[in-house]
Amino acid sequence: MTDKTKKVIGFRQKVPYQILENGLYLILRDGKLDDEETKRDLQQYIRGANRLSKAFTTVNAILTKNNSVILKLRKKLNAEDFLKLAESDRAAIIMSLLCLAYPFAYETLITAATVFKIQDYVTRDLLHQKMGAVYGSNRATYVGIGELLPTFIELGLFKRDKKSLYSKKEQKPIFNSIVSEFYIYSDIKVSDSKSALVEDLAYRPWFSYYCIEYKPNSFNSFLQLSEGIVGGGYITAKNNSI
């Protein structure tokens, strides 16, 4: 990821998880999102024109700007299939879309994961301090983290133990193979790492939240496997995935 991309925060307003899940279902069903219906749904949860506007911008970034990759996902996973997925699988898709739209969210999760490796808790101030080193220790960074933390709670990633103190919930499995593939793709794409060694997947911070089983024979929509000198080879994101 370039420094220029890292400095873009963008995320200013939490959106209820149900709105994102419903919106994704509609795109998988109809191929597009209805803006007016989305705005009406947001009004059930959010008050104030300014907050509504920021929330709609968030939905638009996560779902509409990711439309091309969602439509590719739609070829393998239709709307009815999506409803039948395990709750953790649906949340993993939303988490991936969130981070594809907002690299700031991805970096926050990765930063938190590195903290959780050495201690059980992370505070909002610690995240602000660490993220501020890249994005600037300013109000925009502080607000972005403040809006992301309850988002991560809704996604089932974090637990709020007390004010400004959070712990990581247990790692969850992903059951569906296309969801697993999309989850790996999102990590490679947002991190701009170009590729990932198969044997390293379990050790990348992204995979501390979800556990996946790599199945090269069925992972061919977003990823491609190349042989390596040692181990199980390395995975790259397909150029035509977005």
C-alpha positions in Angstrom: 0.0 0.0 0.0 1.4 3.4 -0.9 1.9 6.1 1.6 -0.6 8.3 -0.3 -3.3 5.6 0.2 -2.4 5.1 3.8 -3.0 8.8 4.6 -6.6 8.7 3.4 -8.9 7.9 6.3 -12.4 8.4 4.8 -14.3 6.5 7.5 -16.3 9.0 9.5 -19.6 7.3 10.4 -20.5 3.8 11.6 -23.3 2.1 9.6 -25.5 -0.6 11.3 -24.4 -4.0 10.2 -27.9 -4.9 9.2 -27.9 -2.1 6.6 -24.8 -3.4 5.0 -26.0 -7.0 5.0 -29.3 -6.1 3.5 -27.6 -3.9 0.9 -25.3 -6.7 -0.1 -28.2 -9.1 -0.4 -30.0 -6.7 -2.8 -26.9 -6.3 -5.0 -26.5 -10.1 -5.1 -30.2 -10.4 -6.0 -30.7 -7.4 -8.4 -27.2 -6.4 -9.4 -27.5 -3.0 -7.9 -28.3 -1.0 -4.8 -31.4 1.2 -4.5 -30.2 4.6 -3.2 -33.6 5.8 -2.0 -34.4 2.6 -0.2 -31.0 2.6 1.4 -31.6 6.2 2.7 -35.0 5.2 4.1 -33.4 2.3 5.9 -30.7 4.4 7.4 -33.3 6.8 8.8 -34.6 4.0 11.0 -31.3 4.0 12.8 -29.7 7.4 12.4 -31.0 10.9 13.1 -29.6 14.2 11.8 -29.0 15.2 8.2 -25.2 15.4 8.6 -24.9 11.9 10.2 -27.3 10.4 7.6 -25.2 11.9 4.8 -22.0 10.5 6.2 -23.6 7.1 6.8 -24.9 7.0 3.2 -21.4 7.8 2.0 -20.1 4.9 4.0 -22.7 2.5 2.5 -21.9 3.8 -1.0 -18.2 3.3 -0.5 -18.5 -0.2 0.9 -21.1 -1.5 -1.5 -21.4 0.6 -4.6 -17.7 1.3 -5.1 -17.0 -2.4 -4.5 -19.7 -3.2 -7.0 -17.4 -4.8 -9.6 -15.9 -7.2 -7.1 -19.4 -8.0 -5.6 -20.7 -8.8 -9.1 -17.8 -11.2 -9.5 -18.7 -12.7 -6.2 -22.3 -12.9 -7.4 -21.3 -15.4 -10.1 -20.5 -17.9 -7.4 -22.8 -16.8 -4.6 -26.3 -15.7 -5.3 -28.7 -13.9 -2.9 -30.4 -17.0 -1.6 -27.0 -18.7 -1.1 -25.9 -15.6 0.9 -28.8 -16.0 3.2 -28.0 -19.6 3.9 -24.4 -18.8 4.9 -23.3 -19.1 8.5 -23.5 -15.8 10.3 -19.7 -15.7 10.6 -19.3 -16.2 6.8 -21.7 -13.3 6.1 -19.8 -11.1 8.6 -16.5 -12.1 7.0 -17.7 -10.9 3.6 -18.9 -7.5 5.1 -15.6 -7.2 6.9 -13.7 -7.8 3.7 -15.8 -5.2 1.8 -15.3 -2.7 4.5 -11.5 -3.0 4.4 -11.4 -3.0 0.5 -13.3 0.3 0.6 -11.4 1.8 3.6 -7.8 0.7 3.9 -7.8 2.7 7.2 -10.2 0.0 8.6 -7.8 -2.8 7.5 -4.8 -1.1 9.0 -6.7 -0.6 12.3 -7.5 -4.3 12.4 -3.9 -5.3 11.6 -2.6 -2.9 14.2 -5.0 -4.3 16.8 -4.0 -7.8 15.9 -0.3 -7.1 16.5 -1.2 -5.6 19.9 -3.3 -8.7 20.8 -0.3 -10.9 20.2 1.4 -9.5 23.2 -1.5 -8.4 25.5 -5.2 -9.2 26.0 -6.5 -5.7 25.6 -6.2 -2.7 23.3 -7.4 0.9 24.1 -8.7 3.5 21.8 -5.9 5.8 22.8 -3.2 3.1 21.9 -4.8 2.6 18.5 -4.9 6.4 17.9 -1.2 6.6 18.9 -0.1 3.8 16.6 -2.4 4.8 13.7 -1.4 8.4 14.2 2.1 7.6 13.3 0.9 6.9 9.7 -2.3 8.9 9.3 -1.4 11.8 11.6 -2.3 12.1 15.2 -5.3 14.3 14.6 -9.1 14.4 15.2 -9.9 12.7 11.9 -7.9 9.6 13.0 -9.4 9.7 16.4 -13.0 9.9 15.1 -12.3 7.2 12.5 -11.1 4.8 15.1 -14.0 5.8 17.4 -16.5 4.9 14.6 -14.7 1.7 13.6 -14.5 0.2 17.1 -18.3 -0.3 17.5 -18.3 -1.5 13.8 -15.8 -4.2 14.8 -18.0 -5.1 17.8 -21.0 -5.6 15.5 -18.9 -7.8 13.2 -18.1 -10.0 16.2 -14.4 -9.2 16.2 -14.0 -7.2 19.4 -15.6 -7.1 22.8 -15.9 -3.9 24.8 -14.8 -4.8 28.3 -15.1 -1.3 29.7 -14.9 2.3 28.5 -12.2 2.6 25.8 -10.9 -0.9 26.6 -11.4 -3.8 24.1 -10.4 -7.4 23.7 -10.5 -9.7 20.7 -13.2 -12.3 20.5 -12.3 -15.9 19.6 -11.2 -16.6 16.1 -14.1 -17.9 14.0 -14.1 -20.4 11.2 -15.2 -19.6 7.6 -17.2 -22.6 6.3 -17.9 -21.6 2.6 -15.0 -22.0 0.2 -15.8 -18.9 -1.9 -16.0 -16.8 1.2 -12.6 -18.2 2.3 -11.2 -17.3 -1.1 -12.6 -13.8 -1.0 -11.3 -13.3 2.5 -7.7 -14.2 1.4 -8.1 -12.1 -1.7 -9.1 -9.0 0.4 -6.0 -9.4 2.6 -3.6 -9.6 -0.4 -5.4 -6.8 -2.2 -5.6 -4.2 0.6 -2.2 -5.0 2.1 -0.7 -4.5 -1.4 1.6 -7.4 -0.6 1.1 -8.8 -4.2 1.2 -12.4 -3.0 1.2 -14.6 0.1 2.9 -17.9 0.8 0.4 -20.7 1.5 2.2 -21.8 4.6 2.2 -18.2 5.9 -1.6 -17.7 5.8 -2.1 -18.8 9.4 0.5 -16.3 10.6 -0.7 -13.1 8.8 -2.5 -10.8 11.3 -5.6 -10.7 9.1 -6.2 -14.4 9.8 -6.2 -13.9 13.6 -9.9 -13.0 13.2 -11.0 -15.8 10.9 -9.6 -19.2 10.3 -9.7 -20.6 6.8 -8.7 -23.7 5.0 -7.0 -23.1 1.7 -8.4 -25.2 -1.1 -6.5 -24.5 -4.3 -8.7 -26.7 -6.4 -11.8 -24.7 -5.6 -10.1 -21.2 -5.2 -10.0 -19.9 -8.7 -12.3 -16.9 -8.9 -10.2 -14.3 -7.2 -6.9 -16.1 -6.6 -4.3 -18.1 -8.5 -1.8 -20.5 -7.1 1.8 -20.5 -8.4 4.4 -23.1 -7.5 7.2 -22.0 -5.2 10.7 -23.3 -4.6 9.6 -24.6 -1.2 6.4 -25.2 0.6 2.9 -25.1 -0.9 3.6 -22.2 -3.3 2.3 -18.7 -3.3 -1.1 -17.1 -3.9 -1.7 -13.9 -5.9 -4.9 -12.0 -6.6 -6.0 -12.3 -10.2 -5.6 -9.2 -12.2 -9.2 -9.3 -13.5 -10.7 -9.7 -10.0 -11.7 -6.1 -9.9 
